[in-house]
Amino acid sequence: MGAGPAALCIASELVQHGLSVSALATHSPQKPWPNTYGIWAKELESLGLESLLEYRWKKTISFFGNGINETGRKPTEHNFDYGLFDQSAFQKALLDKCGDLPWFIETAQDIQFKNSITEVICSSGNIYQARVVIDASGHRSPFIKRPNHGPVAQQAAYGVVGKFSSPPVEENQFVLMDFRPDHLSKSELEEPPTFLYAMDFGKGVFFVEETSLACSPPVSWSKLKERLTSRLSKRGIVIDEIIHEEHCLFPMNLPLPFLNQPLLAFGGSASMVHPASGYMVGALLRRAPSLAKQLAYAISMKPDLDSAELAKSGWQVLWTPELVQRHRLYQFGLQRLMSFDEKLLRSFFDTFFKLPTKDWSGFLANTLNLPRLILVMIRLFFISPTKVKLGMIGIVNFK
Ligand SMILES: Cc1cc2nc3c(=O)[nH]c(=O)nc-3n(C[C@H](O)[C@H](O)[C@H](O)COP(=O)(O)OP(=O)(O)OC[C@H]3O[C@@H](n4cnc5c(N)ncnc54)[C@H](O)[C@@H]3O)c2cc1C
């Protein structure tokens, strides 16, 4: 169910295993995805998929200083390539891999489990049956059951692809996080912190996006727009032409689904968004093959498994005990970061990117194994300034 990146990643892998697969989505899988997806180039290189990048930046920086003096203006250089997917090439590559998979353009309304099969009841009245159903309908799925841990923090962003009176970032530059707060009033400094994510697309076109890492309730798009405008105007920049506007809102710490439910999930619905960074596409590409392999194995070795048993065997591979532990650590980290004021947050990120590249990039991609992740977190703690240390262990709440 679904036609976003998660659905296409898992469907294409299932097809590769020779399984009989059908797909069901509210719109054609050919319809262009609405979001732009960014990723560290290394993640795609390790999968041999770097040719799917439309843009690739070598000059990748962030600003964590206060921006008022020369030291504050000095960027942190990441020395690590970042890219944006060529959306249509990515979508086409996955669809090609899906072969002649049948697509039903339908909206799932209800799901029922009947003996050995699952029924998907659609708003059209049509009913589809399958041995096992994978819900890849995004984080708003009403079908996937998860515990209620209270309010969920959301990442919110307002962005503009456009032309500007003067360049908002340097030529060929990518800015992961510009946290300089010198455009903010004293009272704004007390509000949830936001940063600029920006890049040069060439030919006088830039993408600038004011982003709130995670907040509950989320920072509103109007607030983010206001912040973006004042950030730009502080540097004497106005937007001359808006080519595209991006409104981004998705949960960062959605609780993990119950892993014994008879419906499987993949992507946003399976809480696969990285709780500390908001990234997911790399994880989809890395984790789809093992889930597909497991389902193919379970179906071929035990032909009489019912939906609940098949789904359970899938959940066990999708969320292994190790991945669950890592997720918990990331959620804990995010929880702490959300208690930081803007000054402390800048100090935290300044320290975080002083970690060796393989450590901070592995942390952000969720590719460090559990012992390594713990070690990196301990190292981060020890190299952090005292105030950040106190914030990390939750002794002091800085808000
Ligand atoms: C604006 C934005 C920017 C993002 N940028 C990045 C990024 O740069 N890098 C990154 O890694 N992650 C990014 N993310 C996070 C995450 O990767 C995306 O949210 C991603 O689109 C989630 O993929 P998905 O396939 O799980 O869900 P979605 O992309 O939401 O797709 C869900 C699909 O299910 C279909 N569907 C929904 N309900 C039904 C139903 N009842 N029946 C049938 N079909 C249904 C929808 O039509 C859609 O095709 C971003 C998210 C947003 C919102």
PDBQT file of the ligand as one rigid body, heavy atoms in Angstrom, charges set to zero:
ROOT
HETATM    1  C1  LIG A 401       8.769  17.876   2.768  1.00  0.00    +0.000 C 
HETATM    2  C2  LIG A 401       9.558  16.684   3.265  1.00  0.00    +0.000 A 
HETATM    3  C3  LIG A 401      10.908  16.604   2.960  1.00  0.00    +0.000 A 
HETATM    4  C4  LIG A 401      11.648  15.493   3.363  1.00  0.00    +0.000 A 
HETATM    5  N1  LIG A 401      12.962  15.436   3.034  1.00  0.00    +0.000 NA
HETATM    6  C5  LIG A 401      13.661  14.336   3.315  1.00  0.00    +0.000 A 
HETATM    7  C6  LIG A 401      15.013  14.219   2.869  1.00  0.00    +0.000 A 
HETATM    8  O1  LIG A 401      15.563  15.179   2.313  1.00  0.00    +0.000 OA
HETATM    9  N2  LIG A 401      15.672  13.060   3.088  1.00  0.00    +0.000 N 
HETATM   10  C7  LIG A 401      15.081  12.011   3.730  1.00  0.00    +0.000 A 
HETATM   11  O2  LIG A 401      15.708  10.959   3.865  1.00  0.00    +0.000 OA
HETATM   12  N3  LIG A 401      13.823  12.110   4.208  1.00  0.00    +0.000 NA
HETATM   13  C8  LIG A 401      13.096  13.235   4.018  1.00  0.00    +0.000 A 
HETATM   14  N4  LIG A 401      11.808  13.328   4.473  1.00  0.00    +0.000 N 
HETATM   15  C9  LIG A 401      11.285  12.271   5.377  1.00  0.00    +0.000 C 
HETATM   16  C10 LIG A 401      10.739  11.025   4.663  1.00  0.00    +0.000 C 
HETATM   17  O3  LIG A 401      11.768  10.426   3.908  1.00  0.00    +0.000 OA
HETATM   18  C11 LIG A 401       9.534  11.347   3.783  1.00  0.00    +0.000 C 
HETATM   19  O4  LIG A 401       8.448  11.727   4.608  1.00  0.00    +0.000 OA
HETATM   20  C12 LIG A 401       9.078  10.195   2.851  1.00  0.00    +0.000 C 
HETATM   21  O5  LIG A 401       8.285  10.742   1.834  1.00  0.00    +0.000 OA
HETATM   22  C13 LIG A 401       8.271   9.113   3.547  1.00  0.00    +0.000 C 
HETATM   23  O6  LIG A 401       8.096   8.086   2.613  1.00  0.00    +0.000 OA
HETATM   24  P1  LIG A 401       6.891   7.041   2.673  1.00  0.00    +0.000 P 
HETATM   25  O7  LIG A 401       6.921   6.333   1.355  1.00  0.00    +0.000 OA
HETATM   26  O8  LIG A 401       6.928   6.281   3.915  1.00  0.00    +0.000 OA
HETATM   27  O9  LIG A 401       5.554   7.956   2.743  1.00  0.00    +0.000 OA
HETATM   28  P2  LIG A 401       4.988   9.002   1.714  1.00  0.00    +0.000 P 
HETATM   29  O10 LIG A 401       6.054   9.595   0.897  1.00  0.00    +0.000 OA
HETATM   30  O11 LIG A 401       4.122   9.898   2.535  1.00  0.00    +0.000 OA
HETATM   31  O12 LIG A 401       4.062   8.140   0.742  1.00  0.00    +0.000 OA
HETATM   32  C14 LIG A 401       2.855   7.552   1.177  1.00  0.00    +0.000 C 
HETATM   33  C15 LIG A 401       2.144   6.937  -0.018  1.00  0.00    +0.000 C 
HETATM   34  O13 LIG A 401       1.010   6.206   0.426  1.00  0.00    +0.000 OA
HETATM   35  C16 LIG A 401      -0.150   6.600  -0.318  1.00  0.00    +0.000 C 
HETATM   36  N5  LIG A 401      -1.317   6.427   0.557  1.00  0.00    +0.000 N 
HETATM   37  C17 LIG A 401      -1.602   7.133   1.680  1.00  0.00    +0.000 A 
HETATM   38  N6  LIG A 401      -2.741   6.675   2.244  1.00  0.00    +0.000 NA
HETATM   39  C18 LIG A 401      -3.184   5.667   1.440  1.00  0.00    +0.000 A 
HETATM   40  C19 LIG A 401      -4.317   4.807   1.502  1.00  0.00    +0.000 A 
HETATM   41  N7  LIG A 401      -5.232   4.882   2.484  1.00  0.00    +0.000 N 
HETATM   42  N8  LIG A 401      -4.467   3.886   0.527  1.00  0.00    +0.000 NA
HETATM   43  C20 LIG A 401      -3.558   3.790  -0.472  1.00  0.00    +0.000 A 
HETATM   44  N9  LIG A 401      -2.461   4.574  -0.563  1.00  0.00    +0.000 NA
HETATM   45  C21 LIG A 401      -2.275   5.496   0.386  1.00  0.00    +0.000 A 
HETATM   46  C22 LIG A 401       0.146   8.059  -0.696  1.00  0.00    +0.000 C 
HETATM   47  O14 LIG A 401      -0.628   8.458  -1.798  1.00  0.00    +0.000 OA
HETATM   48  C23 LIG A 401       1.641   7.969  -1.017  1.00  0.00    +0.000 C 
HETATM   49  O15 LIG A 401       1.856   7.461  -2.290  1.00  0.00    +0.000 OA
HETATM   50  C24 LIG A 401      11.041  14.434   4.108  1.00  0.00    +0.000 A 
HETATM   51  C25 LIG A 401       9.682  14.549   4.426  1.00  0.00    +0.000 A 
HETATM   52  C26 LIG A 401       8.949  15.662   4.038  1.00  0.00    +0.000 A 
HETATM   53  C27 LIG A 401       7.487  15.755   4.430  1.00  0.00    +0.000 C 
ENDROOT
TORSDOF 0
